Amino acid sequence: MITAMGLTLDQIVAEAAGLPQEAIIELIDRLMLRIHGGIEPAAERAWSQEIHRRVAEIRGGKEPGIPGEQVSAEIRKIVGL
């Protein structure tokens, strides 16, 4: 079992799951930056604007969302699981 600062990964995930959505997104961003390094500031701004635009379209009913279960099933199919 992997632990970090006395917490197991399951405990960390459980704690993170209780955070507001924006905090979870920021946590994921920070972890991805730690793994992959930073990106150019202009590219980061452009991606942030695009993400916010797409989220607004989905929330506004302009674009339909895709259920998470469907996305997960498609990913499993692609990777052969």
N, C-alpha and C positions, 0 to 999 in steps of 0.2 A: 504494500500500500504506500502510495506516494503522499508525503505530507509537506506542507510549507507553513512555517511559523506555527507549528502545532496543529494545523488544520489539514484534514484530508482534502483531496480534490472534490470529493462529493460534498463536503461541508462548504467549500468555497463556492461551488456551483449553486448549492441551496441558498447560501447567503446572497449571491448575485441575483438569483431569480426573484428575490424580494425587492430589488431595487426598481425605481421608476424606469420606464423604457429608455428615456434619454440617457440615464446613467449607465444602463447596460450597453447602449450603443457606444458611449464614450469609453467604457471599459474594453470593449472589443477592439475599438480603434487603437487604444493604447497598447494592447497586447499584440495586435498585428504590426504596429510600428516597431515594437521591440523585436519581433521575429524577423521582419522584412526590411527594417530601416525606414527612414523617412522618404517622402516623395517631394518633388519640386513644389514650392508654395503655390505657383500658378496652377499646376495640375490639381493640387489638393483643393484649391478654391473652386475650380471648375467642377470637380467631382462632387463637392459639397453642394454646390448650386443645383447640379443635376439630380442628386439624391433628394434634395428638398422639393424640387419641382415634381419628381415622380411620386413622392409621398403625398404631396398636395393633390395631384391628379387622382390618386387612388382614394384618398379620404374624401375628395369632392365628388366622387362617383363618376368622374370622367373616364377612368380606366378601371377595369375589374381587377381585383386582387386574385392571386392564386393561393388556394388553401395550402398551408404548410405540409399537410399530409401528402398532397399531390406532388409538391416539390420534392419532398423526401423520397417518395416512391420513384420519381423520375431520376433522381441522383443515384439511388441504389441500382436502378436498371442500367444506367450509363457505366457505373463502376463495376458492375457484375456481382452485386450482392443479393 
